[in-house]
Structures are given as C-alpha cells and as structure tokens.
Amino acid sequence: NLDKVLDFSYSPNGKKMIFSGVVKGQTDLYLYDVLGNSKKQITDDIYDDLNPRFIDNARKVIFVSNRVSDTIFKKPEIDFIDRKNDVYIYNLAEIDRTYKFLDRITNTPEVNESQPYQLSSGEFVFLSDENGLNNRYVAIKDSVISFIDTSIHYRQTIQIEPQTNYVTSIAEHDINQQMDLVYSVYQNGHYKFLIDKANT
C-alpha cells in the first residue's frame, strides 16, 4: 500500500529494515520484518521523515525530519511546512506508545541536515548546508552534571563541528565497517568518489 520508498537501511543482522515511505503524499518511517514480511508504521503525521539508519545495535533509529517538536503524535490537520530538516533519534522501545519522544541532535531552523550516521556511541556524522554547500559535520553528545542535591542530576550537551569545508557540495556519503567515510562530490563536470578516515 505504499506509493514509493525514498530511502532504507538494514539492521546489522539483516532481519529488519527501516525505511522512509510515502502514502498519499505523506512521508513516514516504517519498520519492516524481513522474515515475517510485515511492516509497522513508526510515525504518522504531516512531517517528512527521511534518511533513516539503525544505530545502537538496531535498538534506535537516527533520521532527519522537518518536524518542530521532539514528540511524535498524530496531527490530522493539513498545514504548510516551510522548515529545514533536523537530526533526531528514535528509540524503537517506544514503538507501541501513543506519544513517542525523540532525542533531538540538531535544532537549526534555517539549516538543512541530511544523511545521518553513527560513528560511535554518542558521536554522529551528517551533511549540513550551513555554509551554503553540503559539508560533513560531526555531533558529539555527552552528559554533564547539572546540579547535586540528594542525587546527581545531568543535562545533555551536544557539540557540533564541521569536518569538511569543500568548495563543492558533498552529494552522498556513507561509512563502512572500518569507519572509512566514502563520499561523492561533483567537480569540474565530473562526479568524484573520495574516501578518508572518520575524524572523531
């Protein structure tokens, strides 16, 4: 019953697939069971959810979306969404909850992020057009002590830094098991494929 699939990725064991699918113009995330040949819809609202990838041994999914809130809930009204994509993480343990809460990695209303991947625990890489071209950025998520009373309270910090500053946009990028970053750029009338080590 899908009109099209925009992007997908397999879990490390190959038994699950996460994909961005379109139904009647609405783009949502779906979890597909390969052996059972069944799918479960994760998001169901007017926002676009794109570039999903499994992280943390397939317990979570990282993706980009033009949503304005870190809470997923059914929003039936039609509205015009003129907003760039941010990076979010979704915990698959919440798949059956009515209200689902996301871990927001970026909050840049005027900047568009895409193609997120996990480098290691708490470290993520993605493309961003912050300087007008798609360059690679890394986000490092950490927790610091906020205050101490009868227990220790933490707050989340996210540090985002550019990894590249090319004069042409990165069209696509990917990461292999050896943590090599493979990417393509269009220069001098040709597409070029480049590779380098993740700079964490």
matplotlib code that plots the C-alpha trace (Angstrom):
import matplotlib.pyplot as plt

x = [0.0, 3.0, 3.3, 7.1, 10.1, 12.5, 15.3, 16.0, 18.6, 19.0, 19.7, 23.1, 21.7, 19.7, 16.4, 14.9, 14.6, 13.9, 12.6, 11.0, 7.8, 5.2, 1.5, -0.9, 1.9, 2.7, 6.3, 6.7, 9.0, 8.2, 9.9, 9.9, 10.4, 12.2, 11.4, 7.8, 7.2, 5.3, 5.7, 4.8, 4.4, 6.5, 5.5, 2.1, 1.9, 2.4, 6.1, 8.7, 10.9, 13.9, 17.3, 16.6, 19.5, 19.7, 22.1, 23.0, 22.7, 19.3, 17.7, 17.3, 16.9, 18.6, 16.9, 16.2, 12.8, 11.3, 9.2, 9.1, 8.7, 10.6, 7.3, 5.6, 1.8, -0.9, -1.5, -4.5, -4.8, -3.1, -0.6, 2.2, 5.6, 8.3, 11.2, 14.6, 15.4, 17.0, 18.6, 16.6, 17.0, 14.0, 14.1, 12.3, 11.3, 8.6, 7.1, 3.7, 3.3, 0.7, 3.1, 6.7, 9.6, 12.6, 16.2, 17.0, 20.5, 20.3, 18.0, 18.7, 15.5, 17.4, 19.9, 19.2, 20.7, 20.7, 22.1, 23.0, 25.1, 26.5, 30.3, 30.4, 28.3, 27.3, 29.0, 27.1, 28.0, 25.7, 25.6, 24.7, 24.3, 25.1, 27.7, 25.6, 27.1, 26.6, 29.6, 30.2, 29.6, 30.1, 27.8, 29.2, 26.5, 27.5, 26.1, 27.4, 26.4, 23.7, 23.4, 23.5, 21.0, 20.1, 21.1, 23.2, 21.3, 22.6, 21.9, 22.6, 25.1, 25.7, 28.8, 28.6, 31.7, 32.4, 34.7, 35.0, 34.9, 34.8, 34.0, 31.5, 28.7, 29.0, 26.3, 26.3, 28.3, 28.5, 30.5, 31.9, 32.7, 36.3, 34.9, 36.1, 34.0, 33.2, 31.6, 31.0, 31.4, 30.8, 33.8, 34.9, 32.0, 32.6, 31.5, 34.4, 34.5, 36.7, 37.5, 39.0, 39.1, 36.4, 38.0, 36.5]
y = [0.0, 2.3, 4.9, 4.8, 4.1, 7.1, 5.5, 2.4, 0.5, -2.9, -3.8, -5.3, -8.9, -8.3, -9.3, -5.8, -2.9, 0.7, 2.8, 6.1, 5.5, 7.7, 7.2, 9.8, 12.4, 11.8, 10.6, 8.4, 5.9, 2.1, -0.9, -3.9, -7.5, -9.4, -12.9, -12.2, -10.0, -7.4, -3.7, -1.4, 2.3, 4.3, 7.9, 9.1, 12.8, 15.6, 16.0, 14.4, 11.7, 10.9, 9.1, 6.5, 4.4, 1.8, 2.7, 1.2, -2.4, -1.7, -0.5, 3.0, 4.8, 8.1, 10.1, 13.7, 15.5, 18.9, 18.4, 21.2, 19.1, 16.2, 14.5, 12.3, 12.5, 12.3, 15.7, 15.4, 18.9, 19.9, 22.6, 24.1, 23.1, 25.5, 24.3, 22.6, 19.1, 18.4, 15.2, 13.1, 9.7, 7.4, 4.6, 1.6, 0.5, 3.2, 1.9, 1.0, 4.1, 6.7, 9.6, 8.9, 11.1, 11.8, 12.6, 15.8, 16.2, 19.4, 22.4, 24.6, 26.1, 27.8, 25.0, 21.7, 18.5, 15.1, 11.6, 11.0, 8.1, 6.9, 7.0, 5.5, 5.8, 9.4, 10.5, 11.1, 12.4, 14.1, 16.6, 20.2, 23.2, 25.7, 27.5, 27.2, 23.9, 20.4, 19.6, 17.0, 17.8, 15.7, 15.9, 14.7, 14.0, 14.0, 14.4, 16.8, 17.3, 20.0, 20.0, 17.8, 17.6, 14.2, 12.7, 13.8, 15.4, 15.5, 17.6, 16.7, 18.6, 18.4, 19.8, 20.2, 20.8, 20.9, 18.2, 19.4, 22.8, 21.9, 24.4, 22.0, 20.1, 16.5, 14.7, 11.4, 9.9, 6.6, 4.7, 1.2, -1.2, 0.0, 3.6, 4.9, 7.8, 7.4, 10.3, 11.8, 15.4, 17.0, 18.9, 20.2, 18.5, 15.0, 13.1, 12.0, 9.4, 10.1, 8.2, 9.2, 8.0, 9.3, 12.2, 11.9]
z = [0.0, -0.4, -3.2, -3.0, -0.8, -0.6, 1.5, 3.6, 5.5, 7.0, 10.7, 11.4, 11.4, 8.2, 9.9, 10.0, 7.6, 8.4, 5.5, 4.6, 2.7, 1.0, 1.2, -0.3, -0.2, 3.5, 4.3, 7.4, 8.9, 8.7, 10.4, 8.2, 9.4, 6.6, 7.7, 8.6, 5.6, 7.7, 8.4, 11.3, 10.9, 13.3, 12.5, 11.2, 10.8, 8.3, 8.8, 6.4, 7.9, 5.8, 5.7, 8.5, 9.7, 12.6, 15.4, 18.8, 17.6, 16.0, 19.2, 17.9, 14.6, 13.5, 10.8, 9.6, 9.7, 9.3, 12.4, 15.0, 18.2, 19.8, 20.5, 17.8, 17.9, 15.3, 13.7, 11.4, 10.2, 6.9, 7.2, 5.0, 6.5, 5.4, 7.5, 7.1, 8.4, 11.8, 13.1, 15.5, 17.2, 17.9, 20.4, 19.0, 22.5, 22.2, 19.0, 20.6, 22.6, 21.6, 22.3, 21.3, 22.4, 20.2, 21.1, 19.2, 17.9, 15.9, 16.2, 13.2, 11.6, 8.8, 8.1, 6.3, 7.6, 5.8, 5.7, 9.4, 10.5, 13.8, 14.2, 17.7, 20.9, 21.2, 18.0, 14.8, 11.3, 8.9, 6.0, 6.5, 4.2, 7.0, 4.8, 1.6, 0.5, 1.8, 4.0, 6.6, 10.3, 13.5, 16.5, 19.9, 22.5, 26.2, 29.7, 32.3, 35.9, 36.2, 40.0, 43.0, 45.8, 47.2, 43.9, 40.8, 38.0, 34.5, 31.4, 27.8, 25.8, 22.1, 20.4, 16.6, 14.5, 10.7, 9.3, 5.8, 4.0, 0.3, -2.4, -3.9, -2.1, -1.0, -2.9, -1.0, 1.9, 3.7, 6.3, 6.1, 8.9, 9.1, 9.8, 6.4, 5.2, 1.5, -0.3, -3.7, -5.0, -8.4, -9.6, -13.0, -14.7, -13.2, -10.1, -7.9, -5.2, -2.2, 0.9, 4.3, 7.9, 10.3, 12.2, 15.6]

ax = plt.figure().add_subplot(projection="3d")
ax.plot(x, y, z, "-o")
ax.set_aspect("equal")
plt.show()
